Amino acid sequence: MRTRRCDNGGDTYVALCVLAGIAASDVICCASLGEYPKGDNHAEAVRMLRTVDNEAAKHPSVLLGMKTRSEYSHSRMTADEVRKSGRAAEALVKLARRAHAAAGG
């Protein structure tokens, strides 16, 4: 098993924001389109979200830009990246809650 030295939790926080953003994007698409992207092509998922809400599509793009580094790299996420990931994830979760409620959920 490989281990990593702990930082202040920033890398893990960003990784969780990425996962939350992906899940929230799926909820938005499902509630609005009746389907969500399946598979590993994150660019396709962003394109699908863009058909629902062009402005919202910028958030997963921000998060996906941090995904590999937050999960697999030895370089640490900066405080600014941690803040950006939190804002992007929060925005998507808020939109997902609205979309879910509007769809009768």
Helices and strands as residue ranges (DSSP letters): H 10-33, H 42-52, H 58-72, H 79-102
